[in-house]
Amino acid sequence: MGSSDLSGNRTVQCCIAGGGPAGMMLGLLLARAGIKVLVLEKHRDFLRDFRGDTIHPSTLEVLHELGILEEFLKLPHQKVSELRAQFGDRLIPVADFRGVRARCPFIAMIPQWDFLNFLARHAARYPGFGLMMQAEVTGLLFQENKIKGVEAESQDGPLQIQADLVIGADGRHSTVREQAGLEVLDLGAPIDGDYWQCAFVIAKGALDGLKQRGLEAFRATISGLLPFAADRMKEIASWDDAKLLSVQVNRLRNWCRDGLLCVGDAAHAMSPVGGVGINLAIQDAVAAANLLWGPLRASSLSLGSLQAVQKRREFPTRVTQRFQVLVQNRILTRVLSDAGGPLQAPFAVRMLERYPILRQIPARLVGVGVRPEHVRSPSIAA
Ligand SMILES: Cc1cc2nc3c(=O)[nH]c(=O)nc-3n(C[C@H](O)[C@H](O)[C@H](O)COP(=O)(O)OP(=O)(O)OC[C@H]3O[C@@H](n4cnc5c(N)ncnc54)[C@H](O)[C@@H]3O)c2cc1C
């Protein structure tokens, strides 16, 4: 997996900052295509704050193309064939995956750490793959205007990794994109997620008011919404048991510069609406591997190769974010600012209730997305 000197500094073809869905999938695909790749993950394991545990039909398709779907589906998971939304006391079906043309017409609910451990296990089969946990990327190495690698803090001290390509897959608070000076376009998200095990969505900035009303009132609100969980409310012993997760929707104007490409949330932070962020991160990884394994292997990587990845993935990202912002503005903002009275389902949702065939539209958008990617990078090293 590349060469290293006595201080642990290394040279690889590709260094990936961040071992989330985007970084782990891209690491696996590039190593599979014979590229020497090192993933640096700042945490010691894949356990993390709530980030969604949804593996969509298009990701399941990618796992099939890699020949590891059957094994993946042996991991404990739940199959979700339909999404429903509750308005007042009415539960309305809004997406039906059974009509989606896919090998697996369902969402597999599986803890994200199980998914990431699964990817790590499979990536480790390839000799070119390396994963360093507890290694936080803190800076970039430049040669004139070109990015030539990263600086990181590891358990054994500071580290420098030289690479032909640096990938920023370090999520929506990306250090890499900040260090590279890439401009972020903020699309706005009027919600924050205050999580227990699922998210409790509040209006942006509403946490102080929630806290002022007191923990007992918070517990009462939750048990009112979910009576089956009423006997669990003592689990929320203090506000420390309810962590605020600010939701963002943004994207970079330029996803790359010479020697560097951002993918996944680092290139475009997704809102939890529709639960599509993991899916998009995986799709970015597949597209990046398809377009970059060849130039990396031939040592002919150029800015144009990196721009081709943005060109391929920007359209699906824009469409999906537009859909998320629409749902936030048209539905969530109205729900969160509702002064009281029974909550009415919006017109579009009533149509979904009335005409079941329409539920295939959100199912397709959420389950497969726009411009689904297929694995075209080869399996060279095993
Ligand atoms: C409240 C909430 C709920 C969500 N629910 C869902 C859902 O149900 N379904 C869904 O598909 N999506 C959901 N999402 C979105 C989804 O979690 C993200 O879009 C997805 O995880 C992005 O993957 P990623 O690999 O790009 O980034 P991340 O998953 O954020 O991974 C980035 C990784 O980089 C590491 N890292 C960060 N900085 C550094 C550094 N400097 N050096 C080294 N490593 C670093 C992090 O530890 C992390 O492991 C939700 C998001 C939020 C906020």
The ligand as a Tripos MOL2 file, in Angstrom:
@<TRIPOS>MOLECULE
LIG
   53    58     1     0     0
SMALL
NO_CHARGES

@<TRIPOS>ATOM
      1 C1        -29.6370   14.2630   11.2920 C.3       1 LIG1
      2 C2        -29.2270   13.6040   10.0080 C.ar      1 LIG1
      3 C3        -29.8850   12.4510    9.6000 C.ar      1 LIG1
      4 C4        -29.5610   11.8340    8.3940 C.ar      1 LIG1
      5 N1        -30.2370   10.7140    8.0060 N.ar      1 LIG1
      6 C5        -29.9080   10.0990    6.8640 C.ar      1 LIG1
      7 C6        -30.5680    8.9010    6.4410 C.ar      1 LIG1
      8 O1        -31.4680    8.4070    7.1120 O.2       1 LIG1
      9 N2        -30.1710    8.3320    5.2700 N.ar      1 LIG1
     10 C7        -29.1830    8.8630    4.4940 C.ar      1 LIG1
     11 O2        -28.8680    8.3220    3.4220 O.2       1 LIG1
     12 N3        -28.5390    9.9890    4.8740 N.ar      1 LIG1
     13 C8        -28.8690   10.6100    6.0270 C.ar      1 LIG1
     14 N4        -28.2010   11.7420    6.4000 N.ar      1 LIG1
     15 C9        -27.1080   12.2620    5.5590 C.3       1 LIG1
     16 C10       -25.8920   11.2940    5.6040 C.3       1 LIG1
     17 O3        -25.5510   10.9910    6.9320 O.3       1 LIG1
     18 C11       -24.6980   11.9120    4.9070 C.3       1 LIG1
     19 O4        -25.1130   12.5180    3.7000 O.3       1 LIG1
     20 C12       -23.6290   10.8350    4.5740 C.3       1 LIG1
     21 O5        -23.1690   10.2180    5.7640 O.3       1 LIG1
     22 C13       -22.4630   11.4620    3.8390 C.3       1 LIG1
     23 O6        -21.4130   10.5270    3.7200 O.3       1 LIG1
     24 P1        -19.8960   11.0270    3.6080 P.3       1 LIG1
     25 O7        -19.0710    9.8120    3.5240 O.co2     1 LIG1
     26 O8        -19.8060   12.0390    2.5260 O.co2     1 LIG1
     27 O9        -19.6170   11.8350    4.9540 O.3       1 LIG1
     28 P2        -19.7010   11.3740    6.4850 P.3       1 LIG1
     29 O10       -20.6570   10.2590    6.6610 O.co2     1 LIG1
     30 O11       -19.9210   12.6090    7.2780 O.co2     1 LIG1
     31 O12       -18.2550   10.8030    6.7730 O.3       1 LIG1
     32 C14       -17.1360   11.6440    6.9130 C.3       1 LIG1
     33 C15       -16.0800   10.8980    7.7100 C.3       1 LIG1
     34 O13       -14.9090   11.6950    7.7590 O.3       1 LIG1
     35 C16       -14.3840   11.6730    9.0720 C.3       1 LIG1
     36 N5        -13.6170   12.9150    9.2260 N.ar      1 LIG1
     37 C17       -14.1030   14.1670    9.3770 C.ar      1 LIG1
     38 N6        -13.0970   15.0520    9.4050 N.ar      1 LIG1
     39 C18       -11.9570   14.3400    9.2660 C.ar      1 LIG1
     40 C19       -10.5840   14.6910    9.2080 C.ar      1 LIG1
     41 N7        -10.1810   15.9770    9.3000 N.pl3     1 LIG1
     42 N8         -9.6610   13.7010    9.0700 N.ar      1 LIG1
     43 C20       -10.0370   12.4040    8.9520 C.ar      1 LIG1
     44 N9        -11.3440   12.0240    9.0080 N.ar      1 LIG1
     45 C21       -12.2860   12.9760    9.1510 C.ar      1 LIG1
     46 C22       -15.5950   11.5630    9.9670 C.3       1 LIG1
     47 O14       -15.2620   11.0240   11.2230 O.3       1 LIG1
     48 C23       -16.4940   10.6260    9.1450 C.3       1 LIG1
     49 O15       -16.2490    9.2760    9.4540 O.3       1 LIG1
     50 C24       -28.5340   12.3830    7.5880 C.ar      1 LIG1
     51 C25       -27.8520   13.5390    8.0040 C.ar      1 LIG1
     52 C26       -28.2020   14.1470    9.1950 C.ar      1 LIG1
     53 C27       -27.4700   15.3940    9.6090 C.3       1 LIG1
@<TRIPOS>BOND
     1     1     2 1
     2     2     3 ar
     3     2    52 ar
     4     3     4 ar
     5     4     5 ar
     6     4    50 ar
     7     5     6 ar
     8     6     7 ar
     9     6    13 1
    10     7     8 2
    11     7     9 ar
    12     9    10 ar
    13    10    11 2
    14    10    12 ar
    15    12    13 ar
    16    13    14 ar
    17    14    15 1
    18    14    50 ar
    19    15    16 1
    20    16    17 1
    21    16    18 1
    22    18    19 1
    23    18    20 1
    24    20    21 1
    25    20    22 1
    26    22    23 1
    27    23    24 1
    28    24    25 2
    29    24    26 1
    30    24    27 1
    31    27    28 1
    32    28    29 2
    33    28    30 1
    34    28    31 1
    35    31    32 1
    36    32    33 1
    37    33    34 1
    38    33    48 1
    39    34    35 1
    40    35    36 1
    41    35    46 1
    42    36    37 ar
    43    36    45 ar
    44    37    38 ar
    45    38    39 ar
    46    39    40 ar
    47    39    45 ar
    48    40    41 1
    49    40    42 ar
    50    42    43 ar
    51    43    44 ar
    52    44    45 ar
    53    46    47 1
    54    46    48 1
    55    48    49 1
    56    50    51 ar
    57    51    52 ar
    58    52    53 1
@<TRIPOS>SUBSTRUCTURE
     1 LIG1         1 GROUP 0 **** ****
